[in-house]
Amino acid sequence: MDHGAYQDHAGYERIRSWLGDRCGISYPDHKADLLRQRLARVTRSFSLTDLDELAGTIIKGDRHDVELAVMHAASTNHTYFFREPEVLDTFAKNILPQLNQREQMRIWSAAASTGDEAYTIAMLVAEHLGMHALNKLMILGTDISAPVLERAELGVFSSRQIAQMDPGIRQKYMIPTGIEQHRVKEELRNTCTFRRLNLKATPYPFAKQFQVVFCRNILYYFEPEDQAATLRALYDATEPGGWLITSVTEAVRDLCPGWIPVTTGIYRRAG
């Protein structure tokens, strides 16, 4: 291995280690090429020489903009509307009617990315409970990446992101805006608030608990101990009797026994 290649490899490993320590994001070896491509874009955009210099910059800790760019590059953000529809269908048919009996519906989208999930939830509420139910709906969307949250607040999405969406739903709740873009209607946008949050920074700073927490497609980027700590913190942030919605591929019970399995991807807090 020549000196340049060695430095590049060492820089990559330092960044990977930093991501694990700082964000709880674990990148397996088979995804190394993907992460390297993304980090190369960050290196170019900040006019840094190589991954070794990028690693030194973020570890030094005085360039918050570079740190955020690396976090943003590492968190996948491959998201779209109505992802894993079978889980959403169960949520809409079995959980929403129970929430509708409450004075306020408090839902947290814990890995919100560009807001696709948060707005999907708002559409499900409008579709199954009626537009009037939006008046008592409060959805919080959080993510570690500031750039994606800015896009979430705009509520503007490309055709690719809404490709899975039923055309009738799209016509009801989105307005064409520009070429190949649609914007979520204001009534639905008003139910969603977006804030920056590192899921690894437990416990979470919420004054009131949520009735439902969506935490999908993020836990498997964490090491097992961080998964367990996150699930315990999510448990504390959820009302007794409240629900956790995860990805169908993520196992929860072994890591935090308090979550009782309901069906694939859905757990309930005891109480």
N, C-alpha and C positions, 0 to 999 in steps of 0.2 A: 504493500500500500504506500503510494507516494505521500509526501508531506501534505500537499493540498487535499488529497482524498482523506487522509487521516484527520486533518483539521475539520473537514466537512463532517465526517462521521462523529468526531468528538462533539462538535457543535450541535449536531442533531440529537445526540444522546443527552446532552445537557438541557436542551429545550424540552425533550420528552420527559426528563426527570422533573423539570420546573413545572410543566403542565400537570404532572401527577401530584406534586406537593402543593401547588398553588390553587389548582382548580379541581383536583380529583379526577382529571381526565386521563385515562390509561389508553395508550395507543399500542395495539399488538403489532408484532413484526410484519404480519402480512398486509398491514395498512401503511407501512413505512413510505412507500412510493407516493401514496395519496397525500400524506402529511408533508413530505418533502416538497411536492409541487406547490402546495398551498404556502408553505414557509418561504419558498423561493420568490413568490409574488410579494410577500411582505418585505423580504430583503431588498428587492428591486424598488419597491414603492418608497422606502426610506433611504435609498441610496447607500445601503450597507454593502460591504464587500462580499460576505459569505455567511453561512449559518453560524460559524464560530463567532463572528462579530455580532450577529443577531443574538446569540445566546448570552454573550457578555453584556449586551445592552439591557436585556430584560432582567438578568440576575442582579445587575447593579442597582436597578430599581428606581432610577430617576427619570425614566421616559415612560410615563403612563400611557401615552398614545401608542407606543410600540408594543407595550404589554397587552393592551386591549386588542390590537391588530392580531397578535399571535393567538390570543384566546379565541377571537372571532374566526381565525383561520382553522383552528382545531375543533371547534364545535360545529357539527356537520351542517345544520340548517337545511338539510334536504327534506323539506316538509311540504305538505299540500293539504287541501281541504278534504274533509271526510275520509281521513286515513283510518284504516282498520274498521270498516263500516259495521262489522258484526258486533264489536264492542260498543260502538256509538248507538246502535239499534237497541241494545239491552239497556243502556243508559237512558235513552229517550222513552222507552216503553215502561221500564220498571222503576227507575229512580226519579225521573222528572215529575210524575204524578204525586209522589210523596213530597218532593220539594215545593210543589205548587201550593201545598197547605200552609207553608211558612210565610211570615210577613215579608221576609227578605230572603232571596236566594244568593248565597255567597259561594262562588266557585273560583278555584285557583288553577290556572294553567301554568305549571311550574317550570316548564322548559318551552317557553312560548315561541321562540324563534321569531319569524316575521308576522306572527299573529294568526296564522291559518287555523290553529286549533281553537283559540279563543273565539274567533268569529264563527267557526263551525258550531261551537256550543251555543252561541247567541242565536244562530239560525235554527238549531234544533229546538230551542225554547220557543221561538216565534212560531215554528211550524207545528209543534205538538201542543203548546199551551195558549197560542194566540199572541198577537203583537202587544196586547195590553200587559202580558206577563213581563215584558221587557222593563216596565216601570219599577219592578221590584227585583230586577236581576243586577247583580254586581259581579263582574268577572275581573280578576286580577291576572295579568299575564306577566311573568318574569323571565328574564334570561340573563346570562352573564355578558352577552355581547350588546354593547350600546348601538352599533350600526343597525343590527336587525330590529331592535326595538323602535328605532326611528321610523323604519319602514312599516312596522306594525301599527304605529300611531297614524300613519297616513291612510292605511287601509286600502291601498291600491295593489292589485295583483295581476300578474301576467297570465296569459291563456294557459301556459304550462301548469301553473299552480292550481288552476281551477278546472283542469281537464277531467278530474274524477267526479266533478259535481254534476248532479242532475240539471239539465238545461232549465227546467221549470223552477228549481230552487234558485238558480243563478238569476233568472229574470225577476223573481220576486224580491231578492234581497241585495242585488248588486246593480250598479249603473255603469254602462260602457263609458270609458273615459280615455281618450287617446287611442293609439293604434294597439290592438291586441291587449288592451288592459281594461280591468273593471274595478270599480270602487265599491266597497261595502256601504250600504245605505246608512245615513246618519243615525237613525234610531238604534241600529245595532252597534255602531261605533261608540255611541254614548254609553253603552253598558260596559265597555271594556277600558280598563286602565292598565298602562304598561310601565313597569319599573325594572331597574337593573338589580339583580340579586345573584349571588354566587351560592348555589345549593350546598356547597361544601361548608359554607360559613354558618354552622349551626350553633345555638338554636335560632329560629327565624323570628324577626322583629314584628310579629303581628299582635295587635291588641285583641282582635276577635278571631275566633276559630272559623274555619270553612266547613261547609256541609259536604262539599265534594272537592277532591284534589285530583287533577289530571297530572300524572308524571310519567310520560310515555317516551320511549326511545332515547333515554338519556342515561339510565342507571347502568347499562352495560358498558359504558365508557369509564365507569368508576371501578376502582379496586374494591374487593369484597368488604373490607372494613369501612370504606367510605359509603358503599351501598347501604350497609347496616345502619350507620350513623344518620344517613339521609332519611331512611325509612322510619327511624325512630323520631326524627325531627318532624317529618310529615305527619306522623301519628299524633304528635303533640299539637300540631297546627290544625288538626281535624276535630270536629265535634264528636263526642261519644255517639255512636250510631251512624256516623258519617262514612263516606265512601272514598276509596282510592282507586283510580282508574290507571292501570299501567298498560304497557305493550303486551301483546299476547305471548311474546317470547321471554318476558322477564319474570323470574320466580321471586316471590316476596316472603312467603311464610317462613322459610328456613332462616331468613335474615332478621326478621322482626315478627315474632310469634303473635303479637297483639292484633295483627291484621288477619281477619278471618276470610278465607276464600268464599266468594259467592258464585262466580262462574269465571270462565277464562278471561283474564285481564281485569277482573273486578274483585275488590276486597272491601271488607267493612270493618270499621273500628268497633270493638266491643263496647257495650254500654247502651 
